[in-house]
Every structure is written in C-alpha cells, then in structure tokens.
C-alpha cells in the first residue's frame, strides 16, 4: 500500500502547505441537538464560540484569545463570557491579561450591555504592576460579606462608603479624615478617643429654671424609655457652672442638678456598656469587660455567648 507521506530518508522533507478546515480558518462542530461550537483563527488571535440554539439567544458565548500592543507594550489576553439572551442586560465575564513588562491582571465581574460601550456593573480585579506591587480592586454599588452558611451578613459596604460590621472591629489606630471646612486644598483629621473600658458618653448644657432641674438621660439622648438603663452600668457624672456652686446626683437614668436659678450648667455622664452584644463580644471577658492585655498566639478568640433579657450568661 503506498504511503501518504513518502519517506525522504535523511534529507529534509519539502515544505507543505497548511490545510484549513472551513472558509477563513473556521471549524464548526455540531452534535445531535441544536447547540454547537465554532472555532475561528483570527489575525490577532483565535476564538471558540458557543451557540445554545435557543431562539432568544442574541449573543453567543465565547472563549477568546488575542494578542497585540498597548502603549508600546506587547500583551496577550484571554476572555470568557457565556451566551446572552434577549432579556439580559448584564452579562458575566472573566478576563486575564499579561504584558511583556511583567504586569498582569485577572478580572471577574458583570458588564452592563444595555449601553454602548458596555460598562462595568460590578467586578473584582487582581493586578500586579511591573514593579511587583500588587493589589485588589472591587467595583460594586454594595459589597456584602456573609458567614459560611450564607445566612448572616457579617459586613456591608455601600456606595456611600458606609461600613457596617456585625462583630467586633479592632484596629491599630483610627480617626476621622474629612475635607478641611475652612482651608481649601487641606484635609482635617482627629484621632478616636480610646480607653480600657467600653464607655459611653452623654453630655449637655442646661440653664436652671428652678433651684433643682432633672435631666432624663433617655429623653436627652433621643432614646426610648428604659434604653439607658439596659445599655449602661457603673455610671460616673460631673456637673459644673462658671463662678458658682452646684450640686448633683444621679439615680438610675435621672441626673438631678441643684443650684442658683438662672445658672448655666455643663454636665457629663459616662457609663460602661452592659448590653447583650458587648457581653457576647470576643473582646470581653465573662463579665463583659474589655480584655485589655492578651497574647494572641496563646489565647484563642472567645466564642460568642447567648444572654437572656437580664444579661445573664446562658452558655
């Protein structure tokens, strides 16, 4: 039987032409049903397209590999996207790119296809710069972090930058940092007030209409009756008036100030938190007090505990 490619012995065989399958280097593979794939060889890369066969499919899915030059740097990119149907405005994608400078990134996200050009709806980028620095970027209106069961949101970050954390938040330092209210081009920063206790501060100013004035701390703070007592323990108070003598007492949530009629008094009440959450916190001991000194390698985080309405430990 004759050989299809004859033997040429030790000499180099003559060059043969490359064979293309289909017009323009296109190959289609059909199964027994409607879905099929189409593979294409392009000038700058190649693509494998997936067609579902559904009547409402408007854009097919694809795995696309391309190469080119961006700002003088060579790059290679692979993208993958599922088919898009007529009712879809938002379409998921995965993209990976490397550059000859050493820069690379991976992106996973959703793009809004209802506008042209399409825009990122939400996405996460993992990127390494040419100088080997790396970072992660998230794009979303609202970010959620859930526990492993997916039943409880542990942290939420919305589009306004508001962060909500369910558990304890620990930090090395902290401050507010805002645009300076009077100096253009400057920012203003104040440090947080720290302490070894989970203290709450209530303060105000009152002018004595009578010789004795009673301040309801719930009412003063805009809280429902009974809230202050459920929230606070071991309170401490101080009242002063310029150039005068004043007396005061604190009973339950009522601060009673006694002095000259018309005297302007400044007052402050501080108390330690005793609500169920602070007792359950991993930062506190069995009495609900902050554990100030600890060795992180030797002391595991304290499990959250349950408390009844009287703040008694349930286990």
C-alpha positions in Angstrom: 0.0 0.0 0.0 1.5 3.4 -1.0 2.5 5.8 1.9 0.5 9.0 2.1 3.7 10.9 3.1 6.6 9.3 1.3 9.8 8.7 3.2 12.6 11.1 2.4 15.3 9.3 4.3 17.9 11.6 5.9 17.1 14.6 3.8 14.8 17.4 4.9 11.3 17.0 3.5 10.0 19.7 1.2 7.6 22.3 2.9 3.9 21.5 2.7 1.0 23.9 2.7 -1.1 24.3 5.8 -4.5 22.9 5.4 -7.5 25.0 6.6 -10.8 23.5 7.7 -13.7 25.7 6.5 -13.7 29.1 5.0 -11.3 31.6 6.7 -9.9 29.0 9.1 -13.3 28.2 10.7 -14.3 24.9 12.2 -17.8 24.1 13.4 -18.7 21.1 15.5 -22.4 20.1 15.7 -23.9 17.4 18.0 -27.2 15.7 17.8 -29.0 18.7 19.2 -29.2 22.4 18.5 -26.1 23.6 20.4 -22.8 23.8 18.5 -19.4 25.4 18.8 -17.4 27.3 16.2 -13.6 27.8 16.2 -12.0 30.6 14.3 -8.4 31.6 13.7 -8.2 35.4 13.5 -5.4 37.8 12.5 -4.6 38.7 16.2 -5.8 35.5 18.0 -8.4 32.9 18.0 -11.9 32.3 19.4 -14.2 29.4 20.3 -17.8 30.4 20.2 -20.7 28.5 21.8 -24.2 28.7 20.4 -27.1 27.4 22.5 -29.6 27.0 19.7 -32.3 28.9 21.8 -34.4 31.3 19.8 -33.9 34.2 22.3 -30.1 34.0 22.2 -28.8 37.3 20.9 -25.1 37.0 21.6 -23.2 33.7 21.7 -20.8 32.7 24.4 -17.1 32.6 23.7 -13.5 31.9 24.8 -11.4 34.5 23.1 -7.6 34.7 23.0 -5.9 37.8 21.5 -2.5 39.4 21.4 -1.4 42.9 20.5 0.4 46.1 21.6 -0.9 48.6 24.1 1.1 51.8 24.6 4.1 50.2 23.1 3.9 47.1 25.2 3.1 43.6 23.9 0.2 41.8 25.6 -1.8 38.6 25.5 -5.4 38.3 26.7 -7.9 35.6 27.3 -11.6 36.3 27.9 -14.5 34.1 28.6 -18.2 35.0 28.5 -21.5 33.0 28.5 -24.2 33.5 25.9 -26.5 36.5 26.3 -30.3 36.2 25.8 -32.7 38.9 24.7 -33.9 39.6 28.3 -30.3 40.1 29.6 -28.8 43.5 30.1 -26.0 42.4 32.4 -23.5 39.7 31.3 -20.7 38.0 33.3 -17.1 37.8 32.1 -13.7 36.5 33.1 -10.6 38.2 31.6 -6.8 37.6 32.1 -4.0 39.7 30.6 -0.2 39.6 30.7 2.2 42.2 29.4 5.9 41.9 28.4 6.6 44.4 31.2 5.7 41.8 33.8 2.4 43.4 34.5 -0.7 41.1 34.7 -4.2 41.1 35.9 -7.3 38.9 36.3 -10.8 40.2 36.3 -14.1 38.6 37.2 -17.4 40.6 37.0 -20.5 41.7 35.3 -20.9 44.2 32.5 -24.0 46.2 31.5 -24.6 45.5 27.8 -27.6 47.8 27.6 -25.3 50.8 26.8 -22.6 51.2 24.2 -19.8 50.9 25.0 -20.7 48.5 27.8 -19.8 49.5 31.4 -18.7 47.5 34.5 -21.6 46.8 36.7 -19.6 45.1 39.4 -16.2 43.3 39.3 -13.1 42.3 41.2 -9.6 42.9 39.7 -6.4 41.2 40.9 -3.4 43.1 39.5 0.3 43.0 39.7 2.3 46.0 38.5 5.5 45.9 36.6 7.4 46.9 39.8 5.9 43.7 41.5 3.5 45.7 43.7 0.1 44.1 43.7 -3.5 45.0 44.8 -7.1 44.0 44.5 -9.9 46.4 43.3 -13.6 45.9 43.8 -16.3 47.6 41.9 -19.9 47.5 43.2 -22.7 49.6 44.5 -22.9 47.5 47.7 -20.5 44.9 49.0 -21.6 42.1 51.3 -19.6 39.5 53.3 -21.5 36.5 54.7 -20.8 33.7 57.1 -20.1 30.3 55.5 -23.8 29.3 55.6 -24.7 32.4 53.6 -27.5 33.1 56.2 -25.9 36.1 58.0 -24.3 39.2 56.6 -21.2 39.9 58.6 -20.2 43.1 56.9 -21.7 45.5 54.4 -20.1 48.4 52.5 -22.4 50.5 50.4 -21.9 53.0 47.6 -21.7 55.9 50.0 -18.7 54.3 51.8 -20.8 53.4 54.9 -19.4 50.3 56.5 -21.5 48.1 58.8 -19.8 45.3 60.9 -21.8 42.8 62.9 -19.0 41.7 65.2 -16.1 43.4 66.9 -13.8 45.8 64.9 -10.2 46.0 66.0 -7.6 48.5 64.6 -4.1 49.7 65.1 -5.3 53.4 65.1 -8.3 55.4 63.9 -9.5 58.8 63.1 -12.0 60.8 61.1 -10.5 62.3 57.9 -12.5 65.0 56.1 -12.1 67.9 53.7 -11.0 70.9 55.8 -14.0 73.1 56.5 -12.1 76.4 56.1 -8.7 75.7 54.3 -9.1 74.9 50.7 -7.0 72.0 49.5 -6.4 70.7 53.0 -7.8 67.8 55.0 -8.7 67.7 58.7 -8.0 64.7 60.9 -8.9 63.9 64.6 -8.0 60.7 66.4 -10.5 58.5 68.0 -10.8 58.6 71.8 -9.6 55.3 73.2 -9.8 53.7 76.7 -9.6 50.3 78.5 -13.4 50.3 79.0 -16.3 50.2 76.6 -17.5 53.6 77.8 -20.5 55.6 76.6 -20.6 59.4 77.0 -23.7 61.6 77.5 -23.2 65.4 77.9 -25.1 68.6 77.6 -25.8 72.1 78.9 -28.8 73.3 80.9 -29.9 76.6 82.4 -31.6 76.1 85.8 -35.2 77.4 85.6 -35.7 76.4 89.2 -33.3 75.6 92.0 -33.5 72.0 91.0 -33.6 70.5 87.5 -34.0 66.9 86.5 -32.5 65.5 83.2 -33.9 62.3 81.8 -30.9 60.7 80.0 -33.2 58.6 77.7 -35.1 61.8 76.7 -31.9 63.8 76.4 -30.3 61.2 74.1 -33.5 60.7 72.0 -33.8 57.1 73.2 -36.9 55.1 74.2 -37.7 55.0 77.9 -35.7 52.3 79.6 -32.9 52.1 77.0 -30.2 53.9 79.1 -30.6 51.5 82.0 -30.4 48.5 79.6 -27.3 49.9 78.0 -25.3 51.2 80.9 -23.7 50.2 84.2 -21.3 51.8 86.7 -22.1 55.4 85.7 -20.0 58.4 86.6 -21.2 62.1 86.4 -19.8 65.6 86.7 -21.6 69.0 86.7 -20.0 72.4 86.7 -21.2 76.1 86.4 -18.9 79.1 85.9 -18.3 81.1 89.0 -20.9 79.3 91.0 -21.6 76.3 93.3 -23.7 73.4 92.1 -24.8 70.1 93.5 -26.0 67.0 91.6 -27.0 63.4 92.0 -27.5 60.5 89.5 -30.2 58.0 90.3 -31.0 55.4 87.6 -31.3 57.5 84.4 -32.2 60.8 86.1 -29.5 63.4 86.7 -30.7 66.0 89.2 -28.8 69.3 89.3 -29.3 71.8 92.2 -28.0 75.4 92.1 -28.9 79.0 91.7 -31.9 79.8 89.4 -30.6 81.0 86.0 -27.2 79.3 86.4 -25.9 77.7 83.2 -24.5 74.2 84.0 -22.4 71.9 81.9 -22.9 68.2 82.7 -21.4 64.9 81.6 -22.3 61.3 82.4 -20.1 58.3 81.5 -21.1 54.7 81.8 -19.8 51.3 80.8 -21.7 49.3 78.2 -23.6 46.2 79.5 -25.9 45.3 76.6 -26.1 41.7 75.4 -23.8 42.4 72.4 -20.9 43.6 74.5 -21.2 40.6 76.7 -21.1 38.3 73.7 -18.2 40.1 72.1 -14.9 38.3 71.5 -13.2 41.3 73.0 -14.7 40.9 76.5 -14.4 38.6 79.5 -17.2 36.7 81.2 -18.2 39.9 83.0 -18.5 41.9 79.7 -15.3 43.9 80.4 -12.7 44.5 77.7 -9.8 42.1 77.9 -7.0 44.7 77.8 -3.9 42.6 77.7 -3.6 39.2 76.0 -1.2 37.1 74.0 -2.8 36.4 70.6 -0.8 33.2 70.0 -1.9 31.6 73.3 -5.4 32.9 73.8 -7.9 31.9 71.2 -10.9 34.2 70.4 -13.7 33.8 72.9 -16.8 32.2 71.3 -19.9 34.3 71.2 -22.3 33.7 74.1 -26.0 33.9 74.5 -27.7 36.1 77.1 -31.2 36.4 78.4 -33.1 39.7 78.8 -31.4 40.3 82.1 -27.9 39.9 80.6 -27.2 36.6 82.4 -24.9 34.3 80.6 -26.7 31.3 79.0 -23.5 29.5 77.8 
